[in-house]
Amino acid sequence: MRKQSLRQTANRYLQTDNRGSFKDKKHCAFVIHKMIDDLFLMGDVPHSWHALKKYHIEQLIEFWQKNKIKSATIMDYMTTIRRFLQGINCLLSDIDNKSLGLYRQRNTRKAKKTSPDIWTEIPQTIAKIIMGMQTQFGLTFSEAIQVIPGIHTKEEMLWITREISFNSEDRTIPFRNKNQTLILAELYNYTQSDKCLLQLHDYDDILSQWRMALSAFNLPTNKTYRYLYARQLKKELLPILGNYQTDWLIRDEMGIKSRNTLWVYLHE
């Protein structure tokens, strides 16, 4: 009888409340009916809405928490419940989120920083080479798997020809550090200098190995890592060349036309 009495009062209010969209009204009805049903399951149903006390709300929240309902969902329920109680002139004090001990859980984990030297930690050779070519020379995935050492490596630079370049334009990347030499040595040894990865393996096989290697390091599989080259180069050359010249040099070496693209690589 108590449950039925609460439901009848709630239904009368819900039928006459014209606030919000149809979706909002439907959600409100769901929450209030759930509240009534769960009070019944707990075995502590007040004889009327005006007999509802704060401890009923506290028990209800505890019941929901035991049933693994997320804090954000409970807080959403309470927003609806407070509005409903106010609408039927049932004014309970201290049922705000803070008084009830409800807090929105925040993800405080810091984003994992990826170093340009991440390629040295990858055990799979193909994935290691691809990552190295992206982070040490700023190549795209497609360019990295098409580089033929005997053709594209010159004395002091890597020559990305228009045949393999993502924008169909030639560009060169000078050798500046030992890591570039090391990753090229890996590529030489694996391809015997006269072939590229794509000539030695099926594209889908290369992509599968690449994704598995990234997943092993909890790295996104749907992004390029050439941005690490841009950031490292900016850090090294900014004190020497200044901001304007450094940005132009990075764009030239990476084949970037848009300043927005460079900004994303450097900041996001």
ChimeraX commands (.cxc) that place a marker at each C-alpha (Angstrom):
marker #1 position 0.00,0.00,0.00 radius 0.5
marker #1 position 2.81,2.42,0.86 radius 0.5
marker #1 position 4.55,1.73,-2.44 radius 0.5
marker #1 position 1.30,2.23,-4.34 radius 0.5
marker #1 position 0.60,5.49,-2.50 radius 0.5
marker #1 position 4.03,6.89,-3.39 radius 0.5
marker #1 position 3.63,5.82,-7.01 radius 0.5
marker #1 position 0.19,7.44,-7.34 radius 0.5
marker #1 position 1.44,10.75,-5.96 radius 0.5
marker #1 position 4.48,10.62,-8.22 radius 0.5
marker #1 position 2.39,9.84,-11.32 radius 0.5
marker #1 position 0.04,12.74,-10.66 radius 0.5
marker #1 position 2.99,15.11,-10.40 radius 0.5
marker #1 position 4.72,13.67,-13.48 radius 0.5
marker #1 position 1.56,14.02,-15.57 radius 0.5
marker #1 position 1.14,17.69,-14.70 radius 0.5
marker #1 position 4.81,18.73,-14.83 radius 0.5
marker #1 position 5.39,20.42,-18.19 radius 0.5
marker #1 position 9.06,21.27,-17.71 radius 0.5
marker #1 position 11.68,19.85,-20.06 radius 0.5
marker #1 position 11.56,17.76,-23.21 radius 0.5
marker #1 position 9.83,14.42,-23.65 radius 0.5
marker #1 position 13.18,12.73,-23.05 radius 0.5
marker #1 position 13.68,14.66,-19.79 radius 0.5
marker #1 position 10.19,13.70,-18.58 radius 0.5
marker #1 position 10.80,10.05,-19.43 radius 0.5
marker #1 position 14.10,10.09,-17.53 radius 0.5
marker #1 position 12.45,11.75,-14.52 radius 0.5
marker #1 position 9.73,9.09,-14.44 radius 0.5
marker #1 position 12.35,6.33,-14.64 radius 0.5
marker #1 position 14.38,7.75,-11.73 radius 0.5
marker #1 position 11.39,8.34,-9.42 radius 0.5
marker #1 position 9.91,4.90,-10.12 radius 0.5
marker #1 position 13.32,3.34,-9.55 radius 0.5
marker #1 position 13.60,5.21,-6.26 radius 0.5
marker #1 position 10.20,3.84,-5.13 radius 0.5
marker #1 position 11.02,0.29,-6.24 radius 0.5
marker #1 position 14.41,0.31,-4.52 radius 0.5
marker #1 position 12.96,1.70,-1.27 radius 0.5
marker #1 position 10.55,-1.24,-1.40 radius 0.5
marker #1 position 13.41,-3.70,-1.99 radius 0.5
marker #1 position 15.22,-2.22,1.02 radius 0.5
marker #1 position 12.10,-2.80,3.12 radius 0.5
marker #1 position 11.84,0.80,4.35 radius 0.5
marker #1 position 9.10,2.59,2.43 radius 0.5
marker #1 position 7.69,5.78,4.05 radius 0.5
marker #1 position 3.89,5.97,4.18 radius 0.5
marker #1 position 3.96,9.20,2.15 radius 0.5
marker #1 position 6.44,11.46,0.40 radius 0.5
marker #1 position 6.23,13.97,3.24 radius 0.5
marker #1 position 7.32,11.23,5.65 radius 0.5
marker #1 position 10.53,10.76,3.65 radius 0.5
marker #1 position 13.64,11.52,5.73 radius 0.5
marker #1 position 17.27,12.12,4.96 radius 0.5
marker #1 position 18.20,8.65,6.25 radius 0.5
marker #1 position 15.96,7.13,3.53 radius 0.5
marker #1 position 18.05,8.95,0.94 radius 0.5
marker #1 position 21.31,7.86,2.59 radius 0.5
marker #1 position 20.16,4.22,2.68 radius 0.5
marker #1 position 19.09,4.47,-0.93 radius 0.5
marker #1 position 22.50,5.78,-1.99 radius 0.5
marker #1 position 24.23,3.02,-0.03 radius 0.5
marker #1 position 21.97,0.47,-1.73 radius 0.5
marker #1 position 22.87,1.83,-5.16 radius 0.5
marker #1 position 26.57,1.86,-4.36 radius 0.5
marker #1 position 26.39,-1.79,-3.26 radius 0.5
marker #1 position 24.79,-2.53,-6.61 radius 0.5
marker #1 position 27.80,-0.93,-8.32 radius 0.5
marker #1 position 25.97,2.08,-9.73 radius 0.5
marker #1 position 28.56,4.72,-10.57 radius 0.5
marker #1 position 28.83,7.90,-8.51 radius 0.5
marker #1 position 28.15,10.05,-11.58 radius 0.5
marker #1 position 24.91,8.14,-12.20 radius 0.5
marker #1 position 23.83,8.44,-8.56 radius 0.5
marker #1 position 24.50,12.18,-8.67 radius 0.5
marker #1 position 22.37,12.40,-11.80 radius 0.5
marker #1 position 19.59,10.51,-10.01 radius 0.5
marker #1 position 19.82,12.88,-7.04 radius 0.5
marker #1 position 19.47,15.94,-9.28 radius 0.5
marker #1 position 16.18,14.52,-10.55 radius 0.5
marker #1 position 15.04,13.47,-7.05 radius 0.5
marker #1 position 15.73,16.89,-5.52 radius 0.5
marker #1 position 13.79,18.60,-8.28 radius 0.5
marker #1 position 10.89,16.16,-7.83 radius 0.5
marker #1 position 10.77,16.59,-4.04 radius 0.5
marker #1 position 10.83,20.35,-4.44 radius 0.5
marker #1 position 7.99,20.09,-6.96 radius 0.5
marker #1 position 5.73,18.22,-4.49 radius 0.5
marker #1 position 6.74,20.59,-1.69 radius 0.5
marker #1 position 8.66,17.91,0.22 radius 0.5
marker #1 position 11.65,19.94,1.38 radius 0.5
marker #1 position 14.50,17.89,2.84 radius 0.5
marker #1 position 17.62,19.63,4.09 radius 0.5
marker #1 position 21.20,18.41,3.63 radius 0.5
marker #1 position 20.58,16.17,0.63 radius 0.5
marker #1 position 23.00,18.01,-1.64 radius 0.5
marker #1 position 25.87,15.97,-3.09 radius 0.5
marker #1 position 28.44,17.25,-0.60 radius 0.5
marker #1 position 26.27,16.48,2.44 radius 0.5
marker #1 position 25.61,12.99,1.09 radius 0.5
marker #1 position 29.30,12.36,0.43 radius 0.5
marker #1 position 28.90,12.18,-3.33 radius 0.5
marker #1 position 31.81,13.30,-5.46 radius 0.5
marker #1 position 32.46,12.96,-9.14 radius 0.5
marker #1 position 35.39,10.65,-9.68 radius 0.5
marker #1 position 38.15,12.25,-11.66 radius 0.5
marker #1 position 40.82,10.52,-13.67 radius 0.5
marker #1 position 44.03,11.78,-12.07 radius 0.5
marker #1 position 46.36,9.56,-14.06 radius 0.5
marker #1 position 48.89,11.55,-16.00 radius 0.5
marker #1 position 49.14,10.89,-19.69 radius 0.5
marker #1 position 52.11,8.70,-20.46 radius 0.5
marker #1 position 54.82,10.67,-22.22 radius 0.5
marker #1 position 56.35,9.03,-25.26 radius 0.5
marker #1 position 60.05,9.60,-25.83 radius 0.5
marker #1 position 61.67,9.88,-29.30 radius 0.5
marker #1 position 63.85,6.95,-28.16 radius 0.5
marker #1 position 60.83,4.66,-27.75 radius 0.5
marker #1 position 61.95,2.79,-30.87 radius 0.5
marker #1 position 64.95,1.36,-29.00 radius 0.5
marker #1 position 62.60,-0.46,-26.59 radius 0.5
marker #1 position 60.58,-2.26,-29.27 radius 0.5
marker #1 position 61.77,-5.88,-29.70 radius 0.5
marker #1 position 60.00,-6.63,-33.01 radius 0.5
marker #1 position 62.36,-5.56,-35.81 radius 0.5
marker #1 position 59.78,-4.35,-38.33 radius 0.5
marker #1 position 57.91,-2.24,-35.77 radius 0.5
marker #1 position 61.20,-1.00,-34.36 radius 0.5
marker #1 position 62.34,0.23,-37.77 radius 0.5
marker #1 position 59.01,1.93,-38.52 radius 0.5
marker #1 position 58.98,3.72,-35.17 radius 0.5
marker #1 position 62.62,4.74,-35.59 radius 0.5
marker #1 position 62.04,6.18,-39.05 radius 0.5
marker #1 position 59.06,8.16,-37.75 radius 0.5
marker #1 position 60.71,9.52,-34.60 radius 0.5
marker #1 position 64.24,10.06,-35.96 radius 0.5
marker #1 position 63.43,11.30,-39.48 radius 0.5
marker #1 position 59.82,12.48,-39.26 radius 0.5
marker #1 position 58.54,10.03,-41.88 radius 0.5
marker #1 position 54.97,8.85,-42.24 radius 0.5
marker #1 position 54.11,5.16,-41.80 radius 0.5
marker #1 position 53.80,4.76,-45.58 radius 0.5
marker #1 position 57.16,6.44,-46.23 radius 0.5
marker #1 position 58.90,4.38,-43.54 radius 0.5
marker #1 position 57.92,1.06,-45.12 radius 0.5
marker #1 position 58.98,2.20,-48.63 radius 0.5
marker #1 position 62.47,3.52,-47.88 radius 0.5
marker #1 position 65.16,1.54,-49.74 radius 0.5
marker #1 position 68.51,2.25,-48.04 radius 0.5
marker #1 position 70.56,1.81,-51.21 radius 0.5
marker #1 position 68.46,4.40,-53.04 radius 0.5
marker #1 position 67.24,6.86,-50.45 radius 0.5
marker #1 position 70.33,7.16,-48.24 radius 0.5
marker #1 position 73.00,9.63,-49.29 radius 0.5
marker #1 position 76.25,10.58,-47.53 radius 0.5
marker #1 position 74.82,13.19,-45.20 radius 0.5
marker #1 position 71.06,12.91,-45.61 radius 0.5
marker #1 position 67.99,10.79,-46.18 radius 0.5
marker #1 position 66.38,11.56,-49.54 radius 0.5
marker #1 position 62.63,11.05,-49.65 radius 0.5
marker #1 position 61.76,10.97,-53.34 radius 0.5
marker #1 position 58.41,11.96,-54.78 radius 0.5
marker #1 position 57.67,8.31,-55.60 radius 0.5
marker #1 position 57.34,7.44,-51.91 radius 0.5
marker #1 position 56.61,10.85,-50.39 radius 0.5
marker #1 position 53.14,11.30,-48.91 radius 0.5
marker #1 position 52.71,14.61,-50.78 radius 0.5
marker #1 position 54.50,13.50,-53.98 radius 0.5
marker #1 position 57.32,16.02,-53.47 radius 0.5
marker #1 position 61.04,15.43,-52.94 radius 0.5
marker #1 position 62.54,16.39,-49.60 radius 0.5
marker #1 position 65.73,15.71,-47.66 radius 0.5
marker #1 position 66.45,15.14,-43.98 radius 0.5
marker #1 position 70.06,15.70,-42.87 radius 0.5
marker #1 position 71.80,13.34,-40.45 radius 0.5
marker #1 position 72.23,15.08,-37.11 radius 0.5
marker #1 position 72.72,12.41,-34.47 radius 0.5
marker #1 position 73.80,8.87,-33.66 radius 0.5
marker #1 position 70.25,7.55,-33.34 radius 0.5
marker #1 position 69.61,8.28,-37.01 radius 0.5
marker #1 position 72.68,6.26,-37.94 radius 0.5
marker #1 position 71.61,3.39,-35.68 radius 0.5
marker #1 position 68.09,3.08,-37.07 radius 0.5
marker #1 position 69.39,3.22,-40.64 radius 0.5
marker #1 position 71.84,0.43,-39.77 radius 0.5
marker #1 position 68.87,-1.64,-38.55 radius 0.5
marker #1 position 67.11,-1.00,-41.86 radius 0.5
marker #1 position 70.25,-1.85,-43.87 radius 0.5
marker #1 position 70.76,-5.14,-42.06 radius 0.5
marker #1 position 67.14,-6.19,-42.36 radius 0.5
marker #1 position 66.60,-5.28,-46.02 radius 0.5
marker #1 position 70.15,-5.93,-47.29 radius 0.5
marker #1 position 70.04,-2.32,-48.59 radius 0.5
marker #1 position 68.31,-3.10,-51.90 radius 0.5
marker #1 position 64.71,-3.58,-50.76 radius 0.5
marker #1 position 62.14,-1.88,-48.55 radius 0.5
marker #1 position 59.93,-3.42,-45.88 radius 0.5
marker #1 position 56.94,-3.36,-48.22 radius 0.5
marker #1 position 58.83,-5.44,-50.79 radius 0.5
marker #1 position 59.75,-8.03,-48.17 radius 0.5
marker #1 position 56.38,-8.34,-46.45 radius 0.5
marker #1 position 52.68,-8.04,-47.19 radius 0.5
marker #1 position 51.21,-4.69,-46.11 radius 0.5
marker #1 position 48.63,-6.29,-43.82 radius 0.5
marker #1 position 51.36,-8.33,-42.11 radius 0.5
marker #1 position 53.44,-5.19,-41.52 radius 0.5
marker #1 position 50.42,-3.32,-40.17 radius 0.5
marker #1 position 49.52,-6.21,-37.87 radius 0.5
marker #1 position 53.03,-6.38,-36.39 radius 0.5
marker #1 position 53.07,-2.59,-35.98 radius 0.5
marker #1 position 49.78,-2.54,-34.10 radius 0.5
marker #1 position 50.75,-5.44,-31.85 radius 0.5
marker #1 position 54.00,-3.71,-30.92 radius 0.5
marker #1 position 52.19,-0.47,-30.07 radius 0.5
marker #1 position 49.57,-2.31,-28.03 radius 0.5
marker #1 position 52.32,-3.97,-26.00 radius 0.5
marker #1 position 53.41,-0.47,-24.91 radius 0.5
marker #1 position 49.83,0.76,-24.41 radius 0.5
marker #1 position 50.31,3.23,-27.27 radius 0.5
marker #1 position 47.48,4.26,-29.62 radius 0.5
marker #1 position 47.52,2.28,-32.86 radius 0.5
marker #1 position 45.70,4.89,-34.93 radius 0.5
marker #1 position 48.15,7.79,-34.72 radius 0.5
marker #1 position 51.45,8.75,-36.29 radius 0.5
marker #1 position 54.55,9.24,-34.15 radius 0.5
marker #1 position 56.40,11.58,-36.50 radius 0.5
marker #1 position 55.31,14.42,-34.21 radius 0.5
marker #1 position 58.10,13.33,-31.85 radius 0.5
marker #1 position 60.64,14.26,-34.51 radius 0.5
marker #1 position 59.10,17.73,-34.81 radius 0.5
marker #1 position 59.22,18.28,-31.06 radius 0.5
marker #1 position 62.80,17.06,-30.70 radius 0.5
marker #1 position 63.98,19.21,-33.60 radius 0.5
marker #1 position 62.19,22.26,-32.19 radius 0.5
marker #1 position 63.88,21.73,-28.83 radius 0.5
marker #1 position 67.34,21.39,-30.39 radius 0.5
marker #1 position 67.21,24.18,-32.97 radius 0.5
marker #1 position 65.09,26.87,-31.30 radius 0.5
marker #1 position 68.02,28.33,-29.26 radius 0.5
marker #1 position 70.12,28.46,-32.43 radius 0.5
marker #1 position 67.75,29.52,-35.22 radius 0.5
marker #1 position 64.88,31.16,-33.38 radius 0.5
marker #1 position 61.20,30.31,-33.63 radius 0.5
marker #1 position 60.41,31.41,-37.19 radius 0.5
marker #1 position 63.35,29.72,-38.94 radius 0.5
marker #1 position 63.03,26.57,-36.82 radius 0.5
marker #1 position 59.37,26.14,-37.75 radius 0.5
marker #1 position 60.10,26.61,-41.44 radius 0.5
marker #1 position 62.93,24.08,-41.31 radius 0.5
marker #1 position 60.73,21.48,-39.57 radius 0.5
marker #1 position 57.95,21.99,-42.11 radius 0.5
marker #1 position 60.44,21.66,-44.96 radius 0.5
marker #1 position 62.01,18.44,-43.65 radius 0.5
marker #1 position 58.65,16.85,-42.84 radius 0.5
marker #1 position 56.82,18.04,-45.95 radius 0.5
marker #1 position 54.27,19.97,-43.88 radius 0.5
marker #1 position 52.41,22.72,-45.72 radius 0.5
marker #1 position 49.99,23.80,-43.00 radius 0.5
marker #1 position 51.05,25.79,-39.95 radius 0.5
marker #1 position 48.09,24.26,-38.13 radius 0.5
marker #1 position 49.45,20.76,-38.71 radius 0.5
marker #1 position 52.82,21.77,-37.30 radius 0.5
marker #1 position 51.13,23.37,-34.29 radius 0.5
marker #1 position 49.26,20.12,-33.60 radius 0.5
marker #1 position 52.50,18.13,-33.83 radius 0.5
marker #1 position 54.25,20.48,-31.43 radius 0.5
marker #1 position 51.51,21.01,-28.86 radius 0.5
marker #1 position 48.92,18.21,-28.86 radius 0.5
marker link #1:1,2 radius 0.2
marker link #1:2,3 radius 0.2
marker link #1:3,4 radius 0.2
marker link #1:4,5 radius 0.2
marker link #1:5,6 radius 0.2
marker link #1:6,7 radius 0.2
marker link #1:7,8 radius 0.2
marker link #1:8,9 radius 0.2
marker link #1:9,10 radius 0.2
marker link #1:10,11 radius 0.2
marker link #1:11,12 radius 0.2
marker link #1:12,13 radius 0.2
marker link #1:13,14 radius 0.2
marker link #1:14,15 radius 0.2
marker link #1:15,16 radius 0.2
marker link #1:16,17 radius 0.2
marker link #1:17,18 radius 0.2
marker link #1:18,19 radius 0.2
marker link #1:19,20 radius 0.2
marker link #1:20,21 radius 0.2
marker link #1:21,22 radius 0.2
marker link #1:22,23 radius 0.2
marker link #1:23,24 radius 0.2
marker link #1:24,25 radius 0.2
marker link #1:25,26 radius 0.2
marker link #1:26,27 radius 0.2
marker link #1:27,28 radius 0.2
marker link #1:28,29 radius 0.2
marker link #1:29,30 radius 0.2
marker link #1:30,31 radius 0.2
marker link #1:31,32 radius 0.2
marker link #1:32,33 radius 0.2
marker link #1:33,34 radius 0.2
marker link #1:34,35 radius 0.2
marker link #1:35,36 radius 0.2
marker link #1:36,37 radius 0.2
marker link #1:37,38 radius 0.2
marker link #1:38,39 radius 0.2
marker link #1:39,40 radius 0.2
marker link #1:40,41 radius 0.2
marker link #1:41,42 radius 0.2
marker link #1:42,43 radius 0.2
marker link #1:43,44 radius 0.2
marker link #1:44,45 radius 0.2
marker link #1:45,46 radius 0.2
marker link #1:46,47 radius 0.2
marker link #1:47,48 radius 0.2
marker link #1:48,49 radius 0.2
marker link #1:49,50 radius 0.2
marker link #1:50,51 radius 0.2
marker link #1:51,52 radius 0.2
marker link #1:52,53 radius 0.2
marker link #1:53,54 radius 0.2
marker link #1:54,55 radius 0.2
marker link #1:55,56 radius 0.2
marker link #1:56,57 radius 0.2
marker link #1:57,58 radius 0.2
marker link #1:58,59 radius 0.2
marker link #1:59,60 radius 0.2
marker link #1:60,61 radius 0.2
marker link #1:61,62 radius 0.2
marker link #1:62,63 radius 0.2
marker link #1:63,64 radius 0.2
marker link #1:64,65 radius 0.2
marker link #1:65,66 radius 0.2
marker link #1:66,67 radius 0.2
marker link #1:67,68 radius 0.2
marker link #1:68,69 radius 0.2
marker link #1:69,70 radius 0.2
marker link #1:70,71 radius 0.2
marker link #1:71,72 radius 0.2
marker link #1:72,73 radius 0.2
marker link #1:73,74 radius 0.2
marker link #1:74,75 radius 0.2
marker link #1:75,76 radius 0.2
marker link #1:76,77 radius 0.2
marker link #1:77,78 radius 0.2
marker link #1:78,79 radius 0.2
marker link #1:79,80 radius 0.2
marker link #1:80,81 radius 0.2
marker link #1:81,82 radius 0.2
marker link #1:82,83 radius 0.2
marker link #1:83,84 radius 0.2
marker link #1:84,85 radius 0.2
marker link #1:85,86 radius 0.2
marker link #1:86,87 radius 0.2
marker link #1:87,88 radius 0.2
marker link #1:88,89 radius 0.2
marker link #1:89,90 radius 0.2
marker link #1:90,91 radius 0.2
marker link #1:91,92 radius 0.2
marker link #1:92,93 radius 0.2
marker link #1:93,94 radius 0.2
marker link #1:94,95 radius 0.2
marker link #1:95,96 radius 0.2
marker link #1:96,97 radius 0.2
marker link #1:97,98 radius 0.2
marker link #1:98,99 radius 0.2
marker link #1:99,100 radius 0.2
marker link #1:100,101 radius 0.2
marker link #1:101,102 radius 0.2
marker link #1:102,103 radius 0.2
marker link #1:103,104 radius 0.2
marker link #1:104,105 radius 0.2
marker link #1:105,106 radius 0.2
marker link #1:106,107 radius 0.2
marker link #1:107,108 radius 0.2
marker link #1:108,109 radius 0.2
marker link #1:109,110 radius 0.2
marker link #1:110,111 radius 0.2
marker link #1:111,112 radius 0.2
marker link #1:112,113 radius 0.2
marker link #1:113,114 radius 0.2
marker link #1:114,115 radius 0.2
marker link #1:115,116 radius 0.2
marker link #1:116,117 radius 0.2
marker link #1:117,118 radius 0.2
marker link #1:118,119 radius 0.2
marker link #1:119,120 radius 0.2
marker link #1:120,121 radius 0.2
marker link #1:121,122 radius 0.2
marker link #1:122,123 radius 0.2
marker link #1:123,124 radius 0.2
marker link #1:124,125 radius 0.2
marker link #1:125,126 radius 0.2
marker link #1:126,127 radius 0.2
marker link #1:127,128 radius 0.2
marker link #1:128,129 radius 0.2
marker link #1:129,130 radius 0.2
marker link #1:130,131 radius 0.2
marker link #1:131,132 radius 0.2
marker link #1:132,133 radius 0.2
marker link #1:133,134 radius 0.2
marker link #1:134,135 radius 0.2
marker link #1:135,136 radius 0.2
marker link #1:136,137 radius 0.2
marker link #1:137,138 radius 0.2
marker link #1:138,139 radius 0.2
marker link #1:139,140 radius 0.2
marker link #1:140,141 radius 0.2
marker link #1:141,142 radius 0.2
marker link #1:142,143 radius 0.2
marker link #1:143,144 radius 0.2
marker link #1:144,145 radius 0.2
marker link #1:145,146 radius 0.2
marker link #1:146,147 radius 0.2
marker link #1:147,148 radius 0.2
marker link #1:148,149 radius 0.2
marker link #1:149,150 radius 0.2
marker link #1:150,151 radius 0.2
marker link #1:151,152 radius 0.2
marker link #1:152,153 radius 0.2
marker link #1:153,154 radius 0.2
marker link #1:154,155 radius 0.2
marker link #1:155,156 radius 0.2
marker link #1:156,157 radius 0.2
marker link #1:157,158 radius 0.2
marker link #1:158,159 radius 0.2
marker link #1:159,160 radius 0.2
marker link #1:160,161 radius 0.2
marker link #1:161,162 radius 0.2
marker link #1:162,163 radius 0.2
marker link #1:163,164 radius 0.2
marker link #1:164,165 radius 0.2
marker link #1:165,166 radius 0.2
marker link #1:166,167 radius 0.2
marker link #1:167,168 radius 0.2
marker link #1:168,169 radius 0.2
marker link #1:169,170 radius 0.2
marker link #1:170,171 radius 0.2
marker link #1:171,172 radius 0.2
marker link #1:172,173 radius 0.2
marker link #1:173,174 radius 0.2
marker link #1:174,175 radius 0.2
marker link #1:175,176 radius 0.2
marker link #1:176,177 radius 0.2
marker link #1:177,178 radius 0.2
marker link #1:178,179 radius 0.2
marker link #1:179,180 radius 0.2
marker link #1:180,181 radius 0.2
marker link #1:181,182 radius 0.2
marker link #1:182,183 radius 0.2
marker link #1:183,184 radius 0.2
marker link #1:184,185 radius 0.2
marker link #1:185,186 radius 0.2
marker link #1:186,187 radius 0.2
marker link #1:187,188 radius 0.2
marker link #1:188,189 radius 0.2
marker link #1:189,190 radius 0.2
marker link #1:190,191 radius 0.2
marker link #1:191,192 radius 0.2
marker link #1:192,193 radius 0.2
marker link #1:193,194 radius 0.2
marker link #1:194,195 radius 0.2
marker link #1:195,196 radius 0.2
marker link #1:196,197 radius 0.2
marker link #1:197,198 radius 0.2
marker link #1:198,199 radius 0.2
marker link #1:199,200 radius 0.2
marker link #1:200,201 radius 0.2
marker link #1:201,202 radius 0.2
marker link #1:202,203 radius 0.2
marker link #1:203,204 radius 0.2
marker link #1:204,205 radius 0.2
marker link #1:205,206 radius 0.2
marker link #1:206,207 radius 0.2
marker link #1:207,208 radius 0.2
marker link #1:208,209 radius 0.2
marker link #1:209,210 radius 0.2
marker link #1:210,211 radius 0.2
marker link #1:211,212 radius 0.2
marker link #1:212,213 radius 0.2
marker link #1:213,214 radius 0.2
marker link #1:214,215 radius 0.2
marker link #1:215,216 radius 0.2
marker link #1:216,217 radius 0.2
marker link #1:217,218 radius 0.2
marker link #1:218,219 radius 0.2
marker link #1:219,220 radius 0.2
marker link #1:220,221 radius 0.2
marker link #1:221,222 radius 0.2
marker link #1:222,223 radius 0.2
marker link #1:223,224 radius 0.2
marker link #1:224,225 radius 0.2
marker link #1:225,226 radius 0.2
marker link #1:226,227 radius 0.2
marker link #1:227,228 radius 0.2
marker link #1:228,229 radius 0.2
marker link #1:229,230 radius 0.2
marker link #1:230,231 radius 0.2
marker link #1:231,232 radius 0.2
marker link #1:232,233 radius 0.2
marker link #1:233,234 radius 0.2
marker link #1:234,235 radius 0.2
marker link #1:235,236 radius 0.2
marker link #1:236,237 radius 0.2
marker link #1:237,238 radius 0.2
marker link #1:238,239 radius 0.2
marker link #1:239,240 radius 0.2
marker link #1:240,241 radius 0.2
marker link #1:241,242 radius 0.2
marker link #1:242,243 radius 0.2
marker link #1:243,244 radius 0.2
marker link #1:244,245 radius 0.2
marker link #1:245,246 radius 0.2
marker link #1:246,247 radius 0.2
marker link #1:247,248 radius 0.2
marker link #1:248,249 radius 0.2
marker link #1:249,250 radius 0.2
marker link #1:250,251 radius 0.2
marker link #1:251,252 radius 0.2
marker link #1:252,253 radius 0.2
marker link #1:253,254 radius 0.2
marker link #1:254,255 radius 0.2
marker link #1:255,256 radius 0.2
marker link #1:256,257 radius 0.2
marker link #1:257,258 radius 0.2
marker link #1:258,259 radius 0.2
marker link #1:259,260 radius 0.2
marker link #1:260,261 radius 0.2
marker link #1:261,262 radius 0.2
marker link #1:262,263 radius 0.2
marker link #1:263,264 radius 0.2
marker link #1:264,265 radius 0.2
marker link #1:265,266 radius 0.2
marker link #1:266,267 radius 0.2
marker link #1:267,268 radius 0.2
view
